[in-house]
Amino acid sequence: MSRQLVIEGQLERADFALKLALEFDLSSPVGLMGATGAGKTTLLRVLAGLEPSFRGRITFCDEVWSDTADASACFIPPHQRRVGIAFQDSRLLPARTVRGNLVFAMRRARGGGLTLAFADVVKGLYLADLLEQPTESLSGGERQRVALARALLSKPRLLLLDEPLSANDTERRFAMLAQLETWLSAEPVSVLYVSHVQEEVQRLTRQLIIMDRGAVRSQGATDALLSGVVTAGVGSSDHGVGEEAVVLVTDEDQLSVVLQRAAGSALAGQPDLAPGDRVLIRRIPPDMSGRDLTLQPQSEQDQSETD
């Protein structure tokens, strides 16, 4: 069966417009990146059937999910699309324990999608000690892990993951990412994965979509689209991760630049930048390159990765 996803249409709001003409293969996980307000979360909501004001056509696996141009105005409701969703703000069922949230997802699941064992998901996402806790008592990172587990256990055909691990510490985040990679490689499920962490996207996805101001700016192989990112050591602080900065001064002899940031200036070894260039600061996980940050010239991506 084809795993093509085709979406063509638009969503108009007072201060934002999403306009898409997009077709891609979801036989392997696809990454989604872009600046704050680029429309990434809105796109996921449209695919999930949570934006009824979207006008256009959506098909997945040759099944029409939405077609407002059709005389019958075809619209498949969210619960029939068999989509597993984990948003960044981890919307859990209130007044239920962690176990209650997971069991609820399992009871509503239908066959034919992702099939993972409850015990494996609980162990892989570090939830064993949290099962009897009410969701109101959880930290942000814990809530995200429950939301991801709930999405995985719903037996989805399509997973829509919006920064699903961002509130967890680096070491645990990449351990869970490795586990997620193992699960997804062995199961017939499609994945659209939103993240601002370049290393997450490179590890999990083969294709990447970059959005800017409600439209697709770039689409292609993940490694090719992210090949312009270079690294520069700037100390061990986590501040400035995913933060936009402006180049003030360059020193070719020392291969360094001075950056103007919201949190103050920083010195970083970095060639091939000029004063006035806008860059993006990212920290590489310690298990990959110590305490380095990456600086990405925003001109190379049309300023599309600052979310």
N, C-alpha and C positions, 0 to 999 in steps of 0.2 A: 504493500500500500504506500502511495506517495505521502511524504510528510511535508509537502509544500504548504507554506502559509502565505496567503495573498491578502493584502489589505489595501484598499483604495478608497479614499474619502476624506472627510474633514469633520472637525469638531470646533465650533465657534463659541468663544466666551468673550466677556466684555474686555478682558485684558490679555487674552491668549487665543491663538488659533493653531490647531493641529491639522496639518495637511500632508497626507501620505499617499504615495503610490509605490508600494513596497512588495517585493516577492522574494522569498528566500527559503532554503531547504533546512528543515529542522531535524534531519537525520542524526546530526550531532549538535551539542550545545552551541548556542549563538549568544555572543556577548552584546551588551547594549551600554554605551557610554555617552556622556554629554554633560553640558553645563547645568547648573541649577536653573530650573525653569525651561529646560530644553524640550520637555514633554515625555520623558522616559516613563515616569509613573503613569501619566495619562494614557500613554500607549498601552501599557499593561492593563489598565482598567478597561480600555476599549476592547481589548482581546478577551478579557474575562466577562464581558457583557455588563459592566457596571456603569457604562456611560450611554444611556439610552438616547441622548441627543446627538450621538455620532450619526453622520449621514454618509452612506457609502456601502461598500461590499467587503465582506470578510469570508474567506474560505480556508479551511484547514483539513488536510487529508481528504481533499475532494468533497468535503461536506460544507454546505453553505451555512454560515453562522448568522450572517446579517446581510440583508440586501434591501436597502430602502428604495432603490429605483424600481424594484419589482412591484407589480400591481398588488400583490398580496402582502408586501412589506414584511418579508421573511425576517424573523428574529428568534434565534435559539436562546432561551433564558440561561443565566449563569449556571444553575445547578445541572443543566443538561449538557454543558460543554465539557464536562469532566476535566476541569482545570484546577490544578493545585496552586494556591497563591500564598506567598509569604512576603508581605510588605515590610518596609523598613520600620514602621511604627508598630509592627507585631500586634495586630488586632485580635485579641483572644476573647473567648467567651467569658464574661464576668460571672462571679459567684460559682465558679467551678474550679476543681483542682486541675493540676496539670494532666493527671490521668483522665479526668473527665473530658478535657478538651481533645485528647488524643483518641479516646474511645468514641466520642461523637463523630470525629472524622472517619473512623473505621466503619462505623455503622451506616454512614451515608455513602460509603464507597461502592462503586460498581466494578465488575470484573473487566479484564482486558487491558488495564494500564500497568503502571508501576506497581510491583508487588514486593514489598519489603516486610520482614518480620518485625513485630512490635519490639521484641527484645533487642534486635540488632539496631533499630533506630534509636531506642532509648540509650543504649550503650554508646553508640557512635556519636551522639550529640550531647553526651554528659548530662543525662536527665534522670538517672537512676535515683539520686538522692532528692529529687524534686517532685516525684510523682504525686505525693499526697499533699503538696503545698497548694494553697489557693493562688490563683494567678495574680491577685492584687499584691501579694507579698514578694513577687519576683523582681529581680533587677532587670535593667534594659537588655543586657546580654542574654539572660535566662529566658526572657520573654521571646526574644528572637529565635532562640533554639527551639522553644515549644512551637512557635509558629511554623518553623521549617519542618519540624517533625510532623505536625498536623498535615501540612501540605503533602509530605512524602507518603503518609499513611492513608491518604484519601484515594489512592490508586488512580492517579491522574494520567491522562494521555499527554497533557501539556503542563509543564511547571513554569510558573511566572515568578521569578525570584528577584525581589527588589532590595538590594543591599542586605541579604538575609543574615550576614554574619558581622556586620559593621560595628556593633556595640560590644563585641567580644575581644579579649586581648589577642595580641598577634600570634602567640604560640598556639593557643587553642583554636583560633580562627583557621590557621593553616592546617592543623591536624584534622579539623572537621571538613575542610575543603578537600583534603586527600581522601577522606572517607566518602564524601559526596561524589568525587570523581570515580571512585571504585563502584559505587552503587549505580551511577548513571551509565557507566560503560557496559554494564551487564544486563541492563533492562531496556525494554522498548518504550522509552519515554522521550519526549521532546522538551527542550529547556531553553528559555530565554532568560539570561542572567545579567542583571544590572549591578555594576560595581564601579567605584572610583579607584579601586586598587588595581593597578595595571597587572601586577603579578597574579592576582586572582583570575583575571580575565584571560591572561596568556596560558595559565595552567589548565583552565577548565574548558575553554572554547577554541574552536578552529575558525569560526567566522565572527565578524564584528560589524555592528552597526553603530555609527556615531551620529547623534542628533544635535541639532542646534536650532533654537527658536521655533520649535514645532515641526521641523522638517528633517529629513535624512540628509546629512551632510556628506557622509562617506559610508561605503559598504564594501566589504571584501575580506580577505584573509586576515585573521587577527595579527599574526606576526608582521605582516607587511604594513598594516595601518599603524602599528605601534613601534615600528622600527626607528622612528626619529627620536625616541626617548633616550636621553643620556643621563649618566649618574654623576653625583658630586657629593663628597662627604661634608656634612655641616654639623657634626656633633650628634649627641644621643637623644636630644629632646624629641618628643612626639609632636610638639607644637608645629603648626604649619603644614601638616599632612593634608594634601588636597587643596592647599591654599594658593591663591593667585598672588604673584609678586611682580615688581617692575625692576628691570635692570637699571641701576644708576651709573655705575662705573665699571669698566673692564680693565684688566691688567693682563696683557698677553704674555708677558715674561713669567708671571706667577700662575698663569692659567686660572685666574680667579675673577669673580665678579662681586660687586656689592649689590644686594637686593633690598628694595624697599618693601616691607611687609607690614601688615596691620599690627603684628606683634613686635615690630622694630626691625632694624637692619640685620642681615646675616651675611657672612662671608662664605663663599663656596667656590671650590675649584671647578671651573667650567669654561671650555673654549667656545668659539663660534657664536657668541652673543654680542649684541651691541646695545648701548644705552637707549632706553625707551622700549626695548623688547619686553613683551609680557611673557612670563613663564609660569609653569605650574610646579609646585613643590610636592614631592611624594617621598615617603620613607619606604625603603626596601625592607622586607621582613628580615630579622636577625639571622634566620636559618639560611638565607640566600646570599646576603652581602653585608653582614654586620650592621652598622648603624648609618648607612648611607641614605641620602635622599636622591630622588630623581628630579631633574629640572627639564621640563618639556617646553620648548618654544611654542607659545600658543598660536603663532602665525601658521605653523605647520598643520594645525588641526582646526583652523578657523575659530580659535578660542572656544573649543567645544568640550573641554574636559575640566571644568572647574566645579562641578557639583560634588 
